[in-house]
Amino acid sequence: MDLINPQVLVNSLVYSILGVVFFWVAFVIIDKLTPYELWKEIIEKHNQPLATVVAAMCLGIAIIVAAAIH
C-alpha cells in the first residue's frame, strides 16, 4: 500500500519534474553547442539523419537522468 502513501506520491512527482527539467536543460545546452539550430533543422528542413542522432542523444540523456534519480 505504499502507492497510496502521500509522501511516495509527492516524491515521485518531484523526481519526475526534476528529471524533465534536467533533460530540457541538457537538450538546450547541446542545442547551443551545435553550429545550427536543431529544432529548425529537424522541423523545417526535415533532416532525418539529424533527427535520428538527436533521438539517440535524448535517449542517452534520459537514461542518465533516470539512473541518477533512481
Beta strands, then each sheet from edge to edge (+ up, - down):
end
